[in-house]
Amino acid sequence: MRLLFIHQNFPGQYRHLFHRLAHSGEHQVVGMGEQANLARNTHGWQLPRNAMLMGYGTPAPAGAHTHAYLRGYEAAIRRGQDWARVALQLKKQGFSPDVVCVHPGWGEALFVREVFPRARVVTFCEFYYQPHGADFDFDPEYPVELNDFCALRIKNSVLNQALLDCDLGMAPTHWQKSVHPRELQHKLAVVHDGIDTRLLQPDPVARFILPDGRALDRSQPVVTFVNRNLEPYRGFHQFMRALPELQRLRPDAEIVIVGGDEVSYGRRVEGGYRAALLKELDGQLDLTRIHFVGKLPYPDYVRLLQVSAAHVYLTYPFVLSWSMLEAMALGCLVIGSATSPVQEVLVDGENGCLVDFFDPRALAERTAAALENDPSHQYLRQAARETVVRRYDLHDLCLPRQQQLILDCKF
């Protein structure tokens, strides 16, 4: 078969699937992404002769006079056009895919049917924005107005087109499927990207080196919190507000916070959320035991979670992060927010702990309790890993399921 994978930040969620199909030797496989991202993310890749990569340029932004609601849509159209121009070159070289796998979020899926009308199209259905009941109006600290609701409706336009056009959609979790339009959910299969539980395993002798050179290990009360960026969507503000009480209960806790100061989701604040929360909590924190380590190389991130005594994961009702499942696979005791995407995986008292997203005191108390030497905690850690192995294992479950769905889609 001839397979085409398209992702603005290629390989994105297609990393493992692309490699599996490319190195099988049974298919012609092409990966496409924005050129700068493609070059950065695939540096050092060695591909077989039946696989290749192609990049397209970064599109110009929407015009200054474009209506505010339409700027994202115009940017998606420009990106779709840039992809289509490069895809036409691929077509002239004789490659016409049987199946196109595409993440529609940035516009690449808009013109797939025009360029490859005979291909079957499989979209990655990561999220669909809802005005109520999900992320958008979840946090009263950041209220939304009528103008925001109107803009959100238009924001879904690109996703609507992709859902209408696709032959099959793949959603990572049942909750993520459920936020898509009910009339189109019959097109969606639930299959997670997969967690490499062979690579991610507990290590009782792991050590993590702090920026000041000190080493942390499993004998210490280490609390971990991981985001791509430190922002409200992933509960950073609630976590920070829990720290004064947590430090009162456990002044010996070493708190390691991973993440950048940019914004991946939601609105921006001047100076970033870390600076804003440190200012709000000025004088209430022992900063000698709070370690902001920025974004870590993956091996360092794994070692950190291997020494974690309590891992906190908070999120709005939004896309479930890989990091929560990776922490569980590494045997972490996870204290998670009682929000829908987390509750699909984490069951309080069975494979982790759940707390109210909006209750920093309860978060501090549950985290402090998790640091105690309680024999039941080892059971929760083992159950967390077993959950991921049983439901989200990359090699034995998710990759075979993804591959079968895609190959069957040809027919």
Phi, psi and omega in degrees: 000157175253122188235135179238127177247130183232126177207132180307319181250047185311137008273346180054227181288353182266005186308304186287321181293318178301312181296319182299314183286323180295316185274357175291335182077002185262351188223155166270125188230131178234135174246137181230142177197172176301133193306313183297317179293319180300314181296319182289316188280338183247014179303128178088357179295142172241111185254149174290170185293341181273008181228148178208164179237144177222137180248158174232160187288165173282121186289156174294149179289171177298153181294155184297333183263005178291139177304140185305322180296331189263357185296318177294323180292319178296319178299322178294319178297316179299318179294318177300321178294316180298319176298316184298322180298317179288322179296327176295325175296318177299319180295320179295334177281358176101007181259114173235113188289149169283322181224135174248124174253124189216139169272121188273358193297336184247359175114354183297337183276351190300320188241021178299318181296327180288324182276318182234074188294338182267353183283150169275141187244126178243116181261150175268110187265079185285320184195155173221125189285131179244139178291332182222149172088001177227226186283329200297313181247027187286318191256109182295344177292337180234077187291154178246154183241175181305319180301321179292320179297320180295317179296324180296321179301317180289328180301329180283352187302316180296319180291322177301314181298319180295320179295320180293323185279333191285155171272333181206141171243147177240118179253138185290329182223163178295323179292319178296324173297320188293339181277352177281159181307131184303325183294340184246001183293340179294342179276351189258133172254147179261117175206125183283159178298329177106142178243128183280087184285348173285321178283318186265099181225152176300149177220104185294344181252013180296151176224142176239131184262121177287161179304332180275003177096348179289149181254137173250144176216185187291348180280352185252155179279081184265125176252131182241149178214125188231125169224156167298312174225149186274104188205164185299325182307327180253024168073018182300320181295322179289322178297313180299321181288344175278342189293321178303315180290321178300317180289332174292318181286322182225077181296345180272356184293136172260118188251116184247123185244121182253134175148158179269180183255014176274186178236121176271326185222149173079196188271156179265155171234147182297128179086349178091160184288328180298312179298320181295318181287323177295324176293316179299323186258017182306129179086354182255355187239145169269095187287350177289343180247011175244119189242110173271112187253005179070207178268129186260148165302148187304317179299324178291320177300317179296316180297322178299313181293332178291337178260359183292132173268332177210122181249124182260127176229116180238144177204147165300167169295091188208191181302131178287128183286145171303324189299326180293315179291324177295320177299318178296318179298329180276003177083025178285150167272107188265130170254108187245159177286142179279064177242157192307312182296327178287318183292342174294336185247314189263127178245121185302125178083355180251314178222017179167196181230145178241143177223157175296128181306325188263017184237084182299326180296315178297323178297316179297317182293318180292324179291317177298319179297324180294339180277350180288155180277077183250124181303332181293339181294325178294325175298316180296321178296314180296320180293325177298312179296317180299325177300314182290318178299319184285329189243338189227014182298131184296306191282321186268338184239299194287312180298313177301321179294315178300313183298317181296318179300317183290315182292324177291334183296336179303329187260000000 
